[in-house]
Amino acid sequence: MKLKTVIITIIVCLVLIGLFSWGYTKDGNTTAEVQGVTSTGVKSALAATTDVLHDFGTISMKNGDVSKDFIFSNPTDKDVVIRGLETSCMCTLAYLVGSDGSTKGPFGMAGMGSMTTTNETIKTGEVRTLRVVYNPNAHGPAGVGRIDRFITITDSSGSRLNFEIKANVTP
């Protein structure tokens, strides 16, 4: 009976270790590793000209919103139409800033009443700004700790360009 218990314990431990290591390797992908590629492997025509990941470090809820401007461009020889722009959480808003300084948005989380559809044309060689605004107060007092939010630009071919923000939120 004792040998049977030891064998079962060893098997359970091995299964748990296997599941943990499998889950860890699945979470290993970051936006930077998959940015600009669709789920079918088609590379986006749009290209980030700055980092696609920004870590705000430690931010305080009492100091309010933080923002980051990401720069992207259309390096192709054809105009690209942006069909969608969405964020992964309602606490994050995104704006498209035109080369003339005009702003379109805010764009937010799909299915939560925010605007996510745009028919913005990015001309050949054009450089644009994606302004991301994170509201650390959106989740209330329970919203402290590490956050990781994603912003996705989808073009007319279905290709996606992904950006990511991180922070450690304190009261």
HUPE-V578996 format. One record per residue. N is the residue number from 0. RES is the residue in three letters. PSI is psi as a letter, one per 40 degrees, with the letter a starting at -180 (999 if undefined). Layout:
n=N res=RES psi=PSI
n=N res=RES psi=PSI
This chain:
n=0 res=MET psi=d
n=1 res=LYS psi=d
n=2 res=LEU psi=d
n=3 res=LYS psi=d
n=4 res=THR psi=d
n=5 res=VAL psi=d
n=6 res=ILE psi=d
n=7 res=ILE psi=d
n=8 res=THR psi=d
n=9 res=ILE psi=d
n=10 res=ILE psi=d
n=11 res=VAL psi=d
n=12 res=CYS psi=d
n=13 res=LEU psi=d
n=14 res=VAL psi=d
n=15 res=LEU psi=d
n=16 res=ILE psi=d
n=17 res=GLY psi=d
n=18 res=LEU psi=d
n=19 res=PHE psi=d
n=20 res=SER psi=d
n=21 res=TRP psi=d
n=22 res=GLY psi=d
n=23 res=TYR psi=d
n=24 res=THR psi=d
n=25 res=LYS psi=d
n=26 res=ASP psi=e
n=27 res=GLY psi=d
n=28 res=ASN psi=h
n=29 res=THR psi=i
n=30 res=THR psi=d
n=31 res=ALA psi=d
n=32 res=GLU psi=d
n=33 res=VAL psi=e
n=34 res=GLN psi=h
n=35 res=GLY psi=e
n=36 res=VAL psi=h
n=37 res=THR psi=i
n=38 res=SER psi=e
n=39 res=THR psi=e
n=40 res=GLY psi=e
n=41 res=VAL psi=h
n=42 res=LYS psi=i
n=43 res=SER psi=i
n=44 res=ALA psi=d
n=45 res=LEU psi=i
n=46 res=ALA psi=h
n=47 res=ALA psi=h
n=48 res=THR psi=e
n=49 res=THR psi=i
n=50 res=ASP psi=i
n=51 res=VAL psi=e
n=52 res=LEU psi=h
n=53 res=HIS psi=h
n=54 res=ASP psi=h
n=55 res=PHE psi=e
n=56 res=GLY psi=a
n=57 res=THR psi=h
n=58 res=ILE psi=i
n=59 res=SER psi=h
n=60 res=MET psi=d
n=61 res=LYS psi=e
n=62 res=ASN psi=e
n=63 res=GLY psi=a
n=64 res=ASP psi=i
n=65 res=VAL psi=i
n=66 res=SER psi=i
n=67 res=LYS psi=h
n=68 res=ASP psi=h
n=69 res=PHE psi=i
n=70 res=ILE psi=h
n=71 res=PHE psi=i
n=72 res=SER psi=i
n=73 res=ASN psi=g
n=74 res=PRO psi=e
n=75 res=THR psi=i
n=76 res=ASP psi=e
n=77 res=LYS psi=i
n=78 res=ASP psi=i
n=79 res=VAL psi=h
n=80 res=VAL psi=h
n=81 res=ILE psi=h
n=82 res=ARG psi=d
n=83 res=GLY psi=i
n=84 res=LEU psi=h
n=85 res=GLU psi=i
n=86 res=THR psi=i
n=87 res=SER psi=e
n=88 res=CYS psi=i
n=89 res=MET psi=e
n=90 res=CYS psi=e
n=91 res=THR psi=h
n=92 res=LEU psi=i
n=93 res=ALA psi=i
n=94 res=TYR psi=i
n=95 res=LEU psi=h
n=96 res=VAL psi=h
n=97 res=GLY psi=i
n=98 res=SER psi=d
n=99 res=ASP psi=e
n=100 res=GLY psi=e
n=101 res=SER psi=i
n=102 res=THR psi=h
n=103 res=LYS psi=h
n=104 res=GLY psi=a
n=105 res=PRO psi=i
n=106 res=PHE psi=i
n=107 res=GLY psi=a
n=108 res=MET psi=h
n=109 res=ALA psi=i
n=110 res=GLY psi=e
n=111 res=MET psi=f
n=112 res=GLY psi=e
n=113 res=SER psi=i
n=114 res=MET psi=h
n=115 res=THR psi=e
n=116 res=THR psi=h
n=117 res=THR psi=i
n=118 res=ASN psi=f
n=119 res=GLU psi=h
n=120 res=THR psi=h
n=121 res=ILE psi=h
n=122 res=LYS psi=i
n=123 res=THR psi=h
n=124 res=GLY psi=e
n=125 res=GLU psi=i
n=126 res=VAL psi=h
n=127 res=ARG psi=i
n=128 res=THR psi=h
n=129 res=LEU psi=h
n=130 res=ARG psi=h
n=131 res=VAL psi=h
n=132 res=VAL psi=h
n=133 res=TYR psi=h
n=134 res=ASN psi=h
n=135 res=PRO psi=e
n=136 res=ASN psi=e
n=137 res=ALA psi=d
n=138 res=HIS psi=e
n=139 res=GLY psi=a
n=140 res=PRO psi=d
n=141 res=ALA psi=e
n=142 res=GLY psi=f
n=143 res=VAL psi=i
n=144 res=GLY psi=a
n=145 res=ARG psi=h
n=146 res=ILE psi=i
n=147 res=ASP psi=h
n=148 res=ARG psi=i
n=149 res=PHE psi=i
n=150 res=ILE psi=h
n=151 res=THR psi=h
n=152 res=ILE psi=h
n=153 res=THR psi=h
n=154 res=ASP psi=i
n=155 res=SER psi=e
n=156 res=SER psi=e
n=157 res=GLY psi=e
n=158 res=SER psi=i
n=159 res=ARG psi=i
n=160 res=LEU psi=h
n=161 res=ASN psi=i
n=162 res=PHE psi=i
n=163 res=GLU psi=i
n=164 res=ILE psi=i
n=165 res=LYS psi=i
n=166 res=ALA psi=i
n=167 res=ASN psi=h
n=168 res=VAL psi=h
n=169 res=THR psi=i
n=170 res=PRO psi=999
